[in-house]
Each structure stands twice: as structure tokens, then as C-alpha cells.
Amino acid sequence: MTKAILWLSVIWLPFLMVYMNVNETKAKKNIILGVTLPQEGREDADVLKELESFKRNEWLSVAVLMVMAAAMWIFSDEHAYMTPWMLWIVFCIVLPYVPYVLSNGHLKNLKVQKGWVQEKRVIRVDTSALPPENWFSPWLFVAPVLVCLLPVLFDKSMAVMYVISAVMCALFWFGYRYLYRNKAEMVDSNAELTAVLTRVRRYNWGKMWLLTAWFMAAFCLVAWITGINSLIGIILGIAVTVLLCWLAFRLEMRMRHVQEKLTEQSGDDWYVDDDDHWLGGLLYYNPDDSRLIINNRIGLNTTVNIARPAGKVFIALALVMILAMPLLGGFLDGGVKKEITLAVEDDRIVCNSGMGSYRIDLDDVQEIKVLEELPSNMRRSFGTGTETLLQGRFSADGYGSMEVNLDPRQGPYLLITTEGKTYLFGTRDGSAVREIYEAYH
């Protein structure tokens, strides 16, 4: 079941990434696959041939990734499936961009060969036509912050997570307001077009951050509901995630569509061409630009100027995080299958596993029971839940909230009650449970 959920959670990623990349074969702001081309270049036979080759290679990358996914589904070990899936996600992130970077280079070469390199000019635009500063009020972000905090009134056990989520919603306003490069979306010397593109982008940028804040609020409500009824919580969690992905995707594609339609007649005369600052059409490198945060040329997103020291640090950390994903998978796999120990040490009951450690003073114990079977209708509030390990905070009818660390395949289990807390422990072979129970009594 865990493998099936993981497979369904990530299998759509290559299709989404390739669809987004293929969408860039349509000119937006005179840009195709990260290369600025004139009107005549969009219909050039060599350009069209390169675009068709790019599309084939992109969908070929999807086919390769699907074959890899099927192989991992069939052959991955029952207790070691996170490592291959994390490795697959790395391929998923990298592979679709290989054809993109190659075609970007080919189009840049064609651009030089056909004399389409734009002459550098200084063009003055009447800035009075540009839209005035008109940012969303920070009060719009207050509502999702309050929704994040609402479950604290009913579920104190998850209060820390709810408060952190509320803080993140507040930071989303900061991201909306200060991670946007306040630069006019200039395509050519048409000031009115620049004004419209700038206004549309700024407005949709705010909508994306506000949408993200409300998703965080919805996630808190789902987490609270999951603690009451796990099935309803899971269904709502899936529904909220699908809805967010769809709305975010729709917002990005509508933004691209607007950019495409508004600039479809541009490119006959002078137009903005800063291809030299975009490596592979993806990474912005401009030592003469003092700003760190840069708007992507199409769509809504932003990136960093890797010519700046902070930009180099950011891209290095991102690269390390991507390459470290298989190591994270190994850590998770190791934790899930590592031995669970249960013993009394220095007047404490100690339960250790690869994913968690618990220590309970014997003086704090009010009652210890042995359960031959797990409580029915156990619901996970926070932690790990696989076929071989339950670790974290769970709840069950008649038991309330519990700190759990056990292998669900192997009983019996030790139920420990202290003042204000309940613990449920077990081992992979059922040993030590009765010994501790008998020693305590």
C-alpha cells in the first residue's frame, strides 16, 4: 500500500514537466525555448525542425522515466523502496531538461547563422504609462493565518505544527511582497504593452502566493480532521492537494497564454533580447545586475542571479539537495527496517528505532498493559506509517492520542500511561514486551 501511494504521488511529475517544457515551443514575449527570435524566425523551417525534434526527445524522456518507474514498482525491495524512488525523482527533475538545454543551444546557433542577433540599443520608454504600485493588502493573508491557528483550540497535541503553519502563511505575504523583482515587463518599445504585461504579472503573482497561503490553512484543517477520522482526512488531503496543483497549474498556464497572445505581433522591429544572460535558457547570469531575485522571462516564477555570491550559494544548495535525495531515501529505508529495541535502563523504559527514540521515567508511569492486537481504527496525526513501522503520534477510539513506536506486523504491544500521555510500543519479534510488563508488576 505504501508503495502504491508513493507511486501515485509522483508518477504524474514527468508528464507535467514535459508539458510545461513543450509549451515553451510557442512564442511568448518573442521567446522560444529560452531563445529570443524575430517574427520570421518563428516560421523558419530549420527552427520548426528543431522544435519537432525537441518535442520528440521530451516525450522520449517521459517514456524512459515510465519504464524506470515500472521497473522500480516491480523489483524494488519491500523494505528498501525509498532509495530507488528518490533516485527516480532526481532523474525526473534532470532528464526533461536535457533536450531543453540542447535545443536551446541549437536555436542560439541558428540565431547567429541567420543574422537574427538583435543589435543592442538604448530605448527610452515613457514610464508614466507603467502601472503604479498596487500591492495586495497584507490583511488578505490574515484570514489563512487565523484558519491555521483555529485547530489549536481543539487539538493541543499538534499546536506546534499549527503555529508553524500560521507563521509560514505570514511569511508568504513577505515572499509575495519582496521576492518579486519590481521591473517592467518590457518586450519592445511599446509602452502600453509593457504596462499591461507588468500589471497582469504582478496581479497573478499575488494570486499565487495567496493561493499557497490558503492551501497551508486547508492543510492544517485536514491534519486536525485526520486526527478525528483518518479516512475522511486522507480523502480531504488528496482532494486539497489535487485542487491546489490544478489551480496553480491553471494560473501559470493562463499567465503564459496571456503573454503569448499579447506579444504575438511583436518581433518585427526592435525588441528586448537578453539571451546572453540566460545559460541554457534556464539560469540567469549577469555580473552587471546587482539584484539577486530575478523574474523568469515567461510565466510567474522568479529565479536568482547566479553571478551574485548569494545566487551561487543558492544554486549550490539546490544542487546539493537534489543530489542528496537518494541518500535521504537510504536514511528513510534504513530507519523503516532498523531493529526496534525495548528495555529498562536506569529506571527508565527506553524504546529506540531508526526513526525515533522514547524515554519514560518509571516514576511517571501510572499503568502498563499488554495488548495482543493493535487498537482498531488507528489514525496517524504525525509521523511514519508503513507496513513495517508505525512511529509518531497516532490516535484511536478509546485510547485518545498516543506516542507510537512499533512494527504493526508483530504483537504483543506495550501500552504505557503516564500523567497526560499515552505510549504504545512494540518490537519486530515481540520480545521484551511481557518482560517489562512482568518486571513492572
C-alpha positions as CSV (number, residue, x, y, z in Angstrom):
1,M,0.0,0.0,0.0
2,T,2.8,2.4,0.9
3,K,4.5,1.7,-2.5
4,A,1.2,2.3,-4.3
5,I,0.6,5.6,-2.6
6,L,4.2,6.7,-3.3
7,W,3.9,5.6,-7.0
8,L,0.6,7.5,-7.4
9,S,2.0,10.6,-5.7
10,V,4.9,11.1,-8.1
11,I,4.1,9.3,-11.4
12,W,2.5,12.3,-12.9
13,L,5.5,14.6,-12.4
14,P,7.3,13.8,-15.8
15,F,4.1,14.5,-17.7
16,L,3.7,17.8,-16.0
17,M,7.3,18.9,-16.5
18,V,7.4,17.8,-20.2
19,Y,4.0,19.5,-20.9
20,M,5.4,22.8,-19.4
21,N,8.6,22.5,-21.4
22,V,6.8,21.7,-24.7
23,N,4.5,24.7,-24.0
24,E,7.7,26.9,-24.4
25,T,7.8,26.0,-28.1
26,K,5.0,28.6,-28.5
27,A,6.5,32.1,-28.7
28,K,5.9,34.3,-25.6
29,K,7.4,37.7,-25.5
30,N,9.3,36.6,-28.6
31,I,11.0,33.8,-26.7
32,I,11.0,30.1,-27.8
33,L,12.8,27.6,-25.6
34,G,14.7,30.4,-23.9
35,V,15.8,32.0,-27.2
36,T,14.6,35.4,-28.5
37,L,13.6,35.2,-32.1
38,P,12.1,37.6,-34.6
39,Q,8.8,37.1,-36.4
40,E,10.4,35.4,-39.3
41,G,12.3,33.0,-37.0
42,R,9.1,31.6,-35.7
43,E,8.2,30.2,-39.1
44,D,11.7,29.3,-40.3
45,A,12.0,25.7,-41.5
46,D,15.1,25.0,-39.5
47,V,13.6,26.4,-36.3
48,L,10.4,24.3,-36.8
49,K,12.5,21.2,-37.4
50,E,14.4,21.8,-34.2
51,L,11.2,22.3,-32.3
52,E,9.8,19.0,-33.6
53,S,13.0,17.2,-32.6
54,F,12.8,18.8,-29.1
55,K,9.2,17.6,-28.7
56,R,10.1,14.0,-29.6
57,N,13.0,14.0,-27.2
58,E,10.9,15.4,-24.4
59,W,8.3,12.7,-24.8
60,L,11.1,10.1,-25.1
61,S,12.3,11.2,-21.7
62,V,8.8,10.5,-20.3
63,A,8.9,7.0,-21.8
64,V,12.3,6.3,-20.3
65,L,11.1,7.6,-16.9
66,M,7.9,5.4,-17.1
67,V,10.0,2.3,-17.8
68,M,12.2,3.1,-14.8
69,A,9.1,3.7,-12.6
70,A,7.6,0.3,-13.7
71,A,10.9,-1.4,-13.0
72,M,11.1,0.0,-9.5
73,W,7.5,-0.9,-8.8
74,I,8.1,-4.5,-9.8
75,F,11.6,-5.0,-8.5
76,S,12.2,-2.7,-5.5
77,D,12.6,-4.5,-2.2
78,E,9.7,-4.4,0.2
79,H,11.9,-2.7,2.8
80,A,14.0,-0.5,0.6
81,Y,11.8,1.3,-1.9
82,M,12.5,4.9,-0.9
83,T,16.1,5.0,-2.2
84,P,15.2,4.0,-5.8
85,W,12.2,6.3,-5.8
86,M,14.3,9.2,-4.6
87,L,16.8,8.4,-7.4
88,W,13.9,8.3,-9.9
89,I,12.8,11.8,-8.8
90,V,16.3,13.1,-9.4
91,F,16.1,11.7,-12.9
92,C,12.6,13.2,-13.2
93,I,14.0,16.6,-12.3
94,V,17.0,16.4,-14.6
95,L,16.1,14.3,-17.7
96,P,13.4,16.5,-19.2
97,Y,15.8,19.5,-19.2
98,V,18.5,17.7,-21.2
99,P,16.6,18.1,-24.5
100,Y,15.7,21.7,-23.4
101,V,19.3,22.8,-22.9
102,L,20.4,21.0,-26.1
103,S,17.7,22.6,-28.2
104,N,18.3,26.0,-26.6
105,G,22.0,25.8,-27.8
106,H,20.9,24.7,-31.3
107,L,18.5,27.6,-31.6
108,K,21.1,30.1,-30.4
109,N,23.5,28.8,-33.1
110,L,20.7,29.1,-35.7
111,K,20.1,32.7,-34.5
112,V,23.7,33.6,-35.1
113,Q,23.9,31.8,-38.5
114,K,20.7,33.6,-39.8
115,G,21.7,37.0,-38.6
116,W,18.9,37.3,-36.0
117,V,21.1,38.6,-33.2
118,Q,19.5,41.8,-32.0
119,E,21.5,45.0,-32.1
120,K,22.0,46.4,-28.6
121,R,20.2,49.7,-28.3
122,V,19.1,52.1,-25.5
123,I,15.4,52.6,-25.8
124,R,13.5,55.1,-23.7
125,V,10.0,54.3,-22.6
126,D,7.5,56.7,-21.2
127,T,7.3,55.3,-17.6
128,S,4.2,57.4,-16.9
129,A,2.3,54.7,-18.8
130,L,3.5,52.0,-16.4
131,P,1.1,50.8,-13.7
132,P,1.5,52.4,-10.2
133,E,2.5,50.4,-7.2
134,N,-0.7,48.5,-6.2
135,W,0.1,45.5,-4.0
136,F,-2.4,43.3,-2.3
137,S,-3.2,44.3,1.3
138,P,-1.4,42.2,3.9
139,W,-4.8,41.8,5.6
140,L,-5.7,39.3,2.9
141,F,-3.2,37.0,4.4
142,V,-4.6,37.4,7.9
143,A,-7.6,35.1,7.2
144,P,-5.5,32.0,6.3
145,V,-3.2,32.7,9.3
146,L,-6.3,32.6,11.6
147,V,-7.5,29.4,10.0
148,C,-4.2,27.8,10.6
149,L,-4.5,28.6,14.3
150,L,-8.1,27.5,14.6
151,P,-7.4,23.8,15.3
152,V,-5.2,24.8,18.3
153,L,-8.5,25.3,20.2
154,F,-9.4,21.6,19.7
155,D,-6.1,19.8,19.3
156,K,-3.3,20.9,21.6
157,S,-1.1,17.9,20.7
158,M,-0.4,19.4,17.2
159,A,-0.2,23.0,18.4
160,V,3.4,23.4,17.3
161,M,2.6,22.4,13.7
162,Y,-0.4,24.7,13.5
163,V,1.6,27.7,14.8
164,I,4.5,27.0,12.4
165,S,2.0,26.8,9.5
166,A,0.5,30.2,10.6
167,V,4.0,31.7,10.7
168,M,4.6,30.4,7.2
169,C,1.3,32.0,5.9
170,A,2.6,35.3,7.3
171,L,5.9,34.7,5.5
172,F,4.0,34.1,2.3
173,W,3.0,37.7,2.3
174,F,6.7,38.6,2.7
175,G,7.6,36.4,-0.2
176,Y,4.8,37.9,-2.3
177,R,5.9,41.5,-1.5
178,Y,9.7,41.2,-1.6
179,L,10.6,38.2,-3.8
180,Y,9.1,39.9,-6.9
181,R,11.6,41.8,-9.0
182,N,9.9,45.2,-9.5
183,K,10.8,45.5,-13.1
184,A,8.6,46.5,-16.1
185,E,7.9,43.5,-18.3
186,M,9.4,45.2,-21.4
187,V,9.2,43.3,-24.7
188,D,9.7,46.2,-27.2
189,S,9.3,49.9,-27.4
190,N,5.5,49.7,-26.9
191,A,5.0,51.3,-23.5
192,E,1.3,50.3,-23.4
193,L,2.2,46.7,-23.9
194,T,4.8,46.9,-21.2
195,A,2.2,48.4,-18.8
196,V,-0.3,45.6,-19.5
197,L,2.2,42.8,-19.2
198,T,3.6,44.2,-15.9
199,R,0.1,44.7,-14.4
200,V,-1.0,41.2,-15.3
201,R,2.1,39.5,-14.0
202,R,2.0,41.4,-10.7
203,Y,-1.6,40.6,-10.1
204,N,-1.2,36.9,-10.8
205,W,1.9,36.8,-8.7
206,G,-0.1,37.9,-5.8
207,K,-2.9,35.4,-6.5
208,M,-0.3,32.5,-6.5
209,W,1.0,33.5,-3.0
210,L,-2.5,33.9,-1.6
211,L,-3.4,30.5,-3.0
212,T,-0.4,29.0,-1.3
213,A,-1.4,30.6,2.0
214,W,-4.9,29.2,1.8
215,F,-3.5,25.7,0.9
216,M,-1.5,25.9,4.1
217,A,-4.6,26.8,6.0
218,A,-6.5,23.9,4.4
219,F,-3.7,21.5,5.2
220,C,-4.0,22.4,8.9
221,L,-7.7,21.7,8.9
222,V,-7.1,18.4,7.1
223,A,-4.4,17.5,9.7
224,W,-6.9,18.2,12.5
225,I,-9.7,16.2,10.8
226,T,-7.3,13.3,10.2
227,G,-6.8,13.0,13.9
228,I,-10.6,12.6,14.3
229,N,-11.2,10.3,11.3
230,S,-8.2,9.1,9.2
231,L,-10.2,8.0,6.2
232,I,-12.0,11.3,5.8
233,G,-8.7,13.2,6.5
234,I,-6.9,11.2,3.8
235,I,-9.7,11.8,1.2
236,L,-9.7,15.5,2.1
237,G,-5.9,15.7,1.9
238,I,-5.8,14.2,-1.5
239,A,-8.7,16.5,-2.7
240,V,-7.0,19.6,-1.4
241,T,-3.6,18.7,-2.9
242,V,-5.2,17.9,-6.3
243,L,-7.1,21.2,-6.2
244,L,-4.0,23.2,-5.3
245,C,-2.0,21.6,-8.1
246,W,-4.7,22.2,-10.6
247,L,-5.3,25.9,-9.6
248,A,-1.5,26.6,-9.6
249,F,-1.0,24.9,-12.9
250,R,-4.1,26.8,-14.3
251,L,-2.8,30.1,-13.1
252,E,0.7,29.5,-14.6
253,M,-0.7,28.4,-18.0
254,R,-3.2,31.3,-18.1
255,M,-0.3,33.7,-17.5
256,R,1.7,32.1,-20.3
257,H,-1.3,32.3,-22.6
258,V,-1.8,36.0,-21.9
259,Q,1.9,36.6,-22.6
260,E,1.6,34.6,-25.9
261,K,-1.5,36.5,-27.1
262,L,-0.3,40.0,-26.1
263,T,3.0,39.6,-27.9
264,E,2.1,37.6,-30.9
265,Q,2.6,40.6,-33.2
266,S,5.9,41.7,-31.5
267,G,9.3,41.0,-33.0
268,D,9.1,42.8,-36.4
269,D,11.1,45.8,-35.3
270,W,13.4,46.3,-32.2
271,Y,12.7,44.0,-29.3
272,V,14.4,43.1,-26.0
273,D,17.0,40.4,-26.3
274,D,18.9,39.3,-23.2
275,D,19.6,35.7,-24.2
276,D,23.3,36.2,-23.4
277,H,22.4,36.4,-19.7
278,W,20.5,33.1,-19.6
279,L,22.6,30.0,-19.6
280,G,20.8,27.1,-21.3
281,G,17.7,29.3,-21.2
282,L,17.3,28.4,-17.6
283,L,19.9,30.1,-15.3
284,Y,20.4,33.8,-15.1
285,Y,24.0,35.1,-15.0
286,N,24.6,38.8,-15.2
287,P,27.5,40.3,-13.3
288,D,26.3,43.8,-14.2
289,D,22.9,43.3,-12.5
290,S,23.2,44.0,-8.7
291,R,19.8,42.3,-7.9
292,L,19.6,38.8,-6.6
293,I,15.9,38.0,-7.3
294,I,15.0,37.9,-11.0
295,N,11.7,37.4,-12.7
296,N,11.7,34.5,-15.1
297,R,11.1,35.8,-18.6
298,I,7.8,33.8,-19.1
299,G,5.2,32.6,-16.6
300,L,5.0,33.7,-13.0
301,N,8.1,32.3,-11.3
302,T,11.3,34.0,-10.2
303,T,14.9,32.8,-10.1
304,V,18.2,34.1,-8.8
305,N,21.2,35.8,-10.4
306,I,23.9,33.3,-10.1
307,A,26.5,36.0,-10.8
308,R,25.9,37.3,-7.3
309,P,27.6,35.5,-4.3
310,A,24.2,34.7,-2.7
311,G,23.0,33.3,-6.0
312,K,25.9,31.0,-6.2
313,V,25.2,29.8,-2.7
314,F,21.6,29.3,-3.5
315,I,22.2,27.2,-6.7
316,A,24.9,25.2,-4.9
317,L,22.5,24.4,-2.0
318,A,19.7,23.4,-4.5
319,L,22.1,21.1,-6.4
320,V,23.3,19.5,-3.1
321,M,19.6,19.0,-2.1
322,I,18.8,17.3,-5.4
323,L,21.9,15.0,-5.3
324,A,21.3,14.2,-1.6
325,M,17.8,12.8,-2.3
326,P,18.9,9.2,-2.8
327,L,20.9,9.5,0.5
328,L,17.7,10.7,2.2
329,G,15.9,7.7,0.7
330,G,18.6,5.4,2.1
331,F,18.2,7.0,5.5
332,L,14.4,6.5,5.4
333,D,14.7,2.9,4.2
334,G,17.3,2.2,7.0
335,G,15.0,3.7,9.6
336,V,12.0,1.7,8.5
337,K,13.7,-1.6,8.7
338,K,16.1,-1.0,11.6
339,E,15.6,-3.0,14.8
340,I,13.2,-1.7,17.4
341,T,14.6,-2.1,20.9
342,L,12.6,-2.0,24.1
343,A,14.3,-2.2,27.5
344,V,14.5,-0.8,31.0
345,E,17.7,1.3,31.5
346,D,18.5,3.4,34.6
347,D,14.9,3.3,35.9
348,R,13.6,4.3,32.5
349,I,11.6,2.5,29.8
350,V,13.5,3.1,26.6
351,C,12.2,2.4,23.1
352,N,14.5,3.1,20.2
353,S,14.2,2.6,16.4
354,G,15.9,4.1,13.4
355,M,13.1,6.8,13.2
356,G,12.6,7.8,16.8
357,S,13.6,7.4,20.5
358,Y,11.4,7.5,23.6
359,R,12.4,7.5,27.3
360,I,9.9,7.3,30.1
361,D,10.8,7.5,33.8
362,L,9.4,4.6,35.8
363,D,8.3,7.0,38.5
364,D,6.0,8.7,36.0
365,V,4.3,5.5,34.9
366,Q,0.7,5.2,36.1
367,E,-0.3,1.9,34.3
368,I,1.2,-0.6,31.9
369,K,-0.9,-3.1,29.9
370,V,-0.1,-5.7,27.2
371,L,-2.2,-5.6,24.1
372,E,-2.3,-8.7,21.9
373,E,-3.6,-6.7,18.9
374,L,-3.4,-3.1,17.8
375,P,-6.3,-0.8,18.7
376,S,-8.9,-0.7,15.9
377,N,-9.2,2.5,13.8
378,M,-5.8,3.8,14.5
379,R,-5.3,7.3,12.9
380,R,-1.9,8.9,12.2
381,S,-1.7,12.6,13.2
382,F,2.1,13.0,12.6
383,G,4.9,10.6,11.8
384,T,5.6,7.5,9.8
385,G,3.0,4.9,8.8
386,T,4.2,1.9,6.7
387,E,3.5,-1.8,6.6
388,T,6.7,-2.3,8.8
389,L,6.8,0.7,11.1
390,L,4.4,3.0,12.9
391,Q,6.2,5.8,14.6
392,G,5.0,9.2,15.7
393,R,1.7,10.5,17.0
394,F,-1.4,8.4,16.5
395,S,-4.9,8.2,18.0
396,A,-7.5,5.5,18.4
397,D,-11.1,5.2,19.7
398,G,-11.0,4.6,23.5
399,Y,-7.3,5.5,23.8
400,G,-7.0,9.0,22.6
401,S,-3.7,10.5,21.4
402,M,-0.7,8.1,21.7
403,E,3.0,8.2,21.0
404,V,3.7,5.1,19.0
405,N,6.8,3.2,18.0
406,L,6.3,-0.4,16.8
407,D,6.1,-2.9,13.9
408,P,2.4,-3.4,13.2
409,R,3.0,-7.0,11.9
410,Q,4.3,-8.3,15.2
411,G,2.5,-8.2,18.6
412,P,2.1,-8.1,21.5
413,Y,2.3,-4.4,22.3
414,L,3.1,-2.4,25.5
415,L,0.6,0.3,26.4
416,I,2.0,2.7,28.9
417,T,0.0,5.5,30.6
418,T,1.6,8.5,32.3
419,E,0.1,11.7,33.6
420,G,-1.1,13.4,30.4
421,K,0.5,11.0,27.9
422,T,0.0,7.5,26.5
423,Y,2.6,5.4,24.7
424,L,2.3,2.2,22.6
425,F,5.5,0.3,21.9
426,G,6.4,-3.0,20.3
427,T,9.4,-4.8,18.7
428,R,10.0,-6.6,15.5
429,D,9.9,-10.1,17.2
430,G,7.6,-9.4,20.1
431,S,10.3,-9.8,22.7
432,A,10.8,-7.7,25.8
433,V,7.1,-6.6,26.0
434,R,6.0,-9.2,28.5
435,E,9.3,-9.0,30.4
436,I,8.9,-5.3,31.0
437,Y,5.2,-5.8,31.9
438,E,6.1,-8.5,34.5
439,A,9.0,-6.6,35.9
440,Y,6.9,-3.5,36.5
441,H,4.1,-5.5,38.2
